[in-house]
Amino acid sequence: MVDPPARGARFVQDLLDRERRPVPAALRAASTIDLGDEDIPRECYTSRSFHELEMERVWRRVWQMACREEDIAAVGDHLLYELGDISLIVTRTGVDRIQAFHNSCLHRGTQLRTGSGRVEEFRCPFHGFTWNLDGSLRDIPCAWDFPHVDPATFRLREARVGTWGGFVFVNVDDSAPPLSDYLEILPEHFRTWPLEDRWKSAHVVRVLPCNWKVALEAFIESYHTVAVHPQLLRTTGDTATEYDVWPDSAHVSRMITPVGMPSEHVTREVPDAEILAAMFMTRDSEAGIPEGQTARDVLAERSRTGLAARAGRPFDVTDCEALDAVEYFLFPNFMPWPSYTTPLVYRFRPWDDDPHQSVIDIMLLEPVPATGPRPTPARTRVLAEGETFADAPELGFLGRILNQDASTFGRIQRGLRASAKPGVTLAHYQESRIRHFHATLTRYLEGAC
């Protein structure tokens, strides 16, 4: 882990031990990683040639989250996962089997599918070549004219598929390591937060006017809170955030931001009643903080009570799990949150093969209720041009916060293009996850991964 300053450690608790503590124990990192002080070249956010190198050496080699398993619940259900020239049909081909096929007819290359849905076969709209759901050939019109085609081997080309935590991952590199290796420490860290026991209550997609890394990097640090989210300073310990990278983990990093306490940027004392009021929990006059407790104690208990009511079962989780913003990152673009107050998932990708545009997916994963059928996953809402995150009511209060983030992205991209400075200068600790991300990115681009 990167060695944090004392203020970044004092509110951190070990998420893997289940011991209940009224106050998180002070932790310090056990080791350090030298991530270097070099600037990040601005060309990596603006250059067409850099974008094309990423497409070849990163996106065609890494495991990428394509969808939730519940998105393709029935045999024949499928969706398209597309990024640059990559176009995959991710399909449930059996009750316990998911496959991904390159979205191209083996005859003359026509796209087989242009959207998600449910089918019993894949039929090319150009000449009618048809394949079964498992990719085996079903029919060639005028088969007598293709004596050179062996029906037994004329199968749709497949990409690799793996699943973890209820998510479906794909990889177009046949020689890539298995998903279980790629995930590194992530499964063990999520052992007590099984994401397969969640259901997707919201899924919102928006195109952003910036490089995919500009958007991604805004979500792996809390340093921007003071300028972008000033309304959160009374209730969020942005400067007390713990940033974790591990010596043997190239793909995974983590941050934990305490909630229910004021930022060090607030120079006055913030009463607990005001913290509750700012989080829309109660009015000042009705705060009702029990003697000997803090706003964090009250907020965490209310979070546990709310979770139990929604899921129909008790939740034996720590205050940190119930309340704080805990976010993991899996290279290159996947961010699952195990915490329950903001059960988020982010995904970032280039958009339309353009280094100056990207797309963000935002999901909310709620615990599956203890009784009754599994809820139907939310339909994906793609925001139209001119719509904002606040136009998606399923995001609740997060829509307004996400709009604040989004308001900066175009300005960052334009500023990078206009800059006379050749690189981006990063903080040692608060932007250590960005340093770690670029260290891994560089290894892929150089062919070391």
C-alpha angles and dihedrals in degrees: 000000000000111000107251126207114257093259090056093054106043098081097040124110129188105261094199097060112074097210113133113232125177089213122031112250120247109253132185127196117266095216143007134231122211103227094171132239099249119130118249107246109246089222089076087070099038111027123102091205091052089050091052091049089053091051091053102039104027114026093040092051109037133080111252130193107243104175147317118284088237089061088070100033101149131054108269094028111129143163135194120249109195134176123159107316092345113105118169132177104217105201140178101228097171139010090269100019131088123180135180122214129192105252098238133103112240090223105062103340103261117160108259095203132022098186147008125284143103126294139164094219142004110249124181110232092212105060104351102252104165135201132189120244091263091057097256118135116263105172144357115192109234090009089178087074093059104059088146093063117090106211091206094061101030091098129147110267112253136215120209119268132200134168134213133162093359091305127118116222127194134196127185093198109095091197097050119120116262118276091248089063094041092055090060110177096355099096093050092048090051094044092110093039103056104191090194085072091063130084128214108253096170138017119180126175127194134175112231129205096235145069113285091246093054090058095041094050092054089063100049097063136050094204091101094059095093093059104028103034106029091154089067096057094091092056108028129070096214095162090047092060116131114222115199131194122162129218095232098039118084096166105042135066135157144201131195119198116188117230128201096046132084126259120250085241087073103084097192128068113267113210118226090242090058091050090054092047092049090054091054092245099121145332120275092250091053099043094119098188106184115235112273094019133103135215088262091056092051095043094048093049091049089050091053091047092050092048091051091050093050096044100034094233137080121264116218096196133141122253088254093054092044097047119011129088103252114177130177125194127209114193128279106014117334124108119180120182116208092190119104106216090062104021094183137164122191130191127182128195140164111265126226093343089291121136089205097056134056140172129230126203117202120192133178117209116198124189113267110252116255093234135034130030122322108269117254110256117251118261116249113261112206108198113229123228107287094024120113135202089263087065088067104077091187088073091061116189090352091074093071092046092049090050089059090054093046092051090069101048100080091046091051093050093047091046092052091052091049097043121120089197112091098218150025117253116216133200117249099236113009091050095036092115089058089051090049091048092052092046089057092042090053091051090055093046090050092048094246093124 
